[in-house]
Amino acid sequence: MHLRKYLLKGLHRLQKGPGYTYKELLVWYCNNTNTHGPKRIICEGPKKKAMWFLITLLFASLVCWQWSEFIKTYLNWEVTVSLSLGFKTMDFPAVTICNASPFQYSKTKHLLMDL
């Protein structure tokens, strides 16, 4: 039953067409949003309306500012690459997870035979 009522209401809105005023759209949004600020803008007294409007505007602008900072940081393409190749002699067996030194079989052949 609830679904049928919801679908009929949606059908009525579709039939009405683009005749919505901005005030109707704003009231519809404020009544159907999950956020707290817009609901209170249309439901509270004049002082509370002004306070909730300013708070909602402040936090919406902070979100937009944060998005712009994020996008600017992303678009800067700041990439730092540091590459250095160096080889030094190491006593075998050295405990390493992964060293970039090439393994020289000729220098460790006698140690491998002892194993």
Protein Blocks (a to p, Z undefined) as FASTA:
>chain_A
ZZmmmmmmmmmmmmnommbcfklmmmmmmmmpmbfklmmmmmmcfklmmmmmmmmmmmmm
mmmmmmmmmmmmmmnopacddddddddddddddddfbdcbdcdfklmmmmmmmZZ
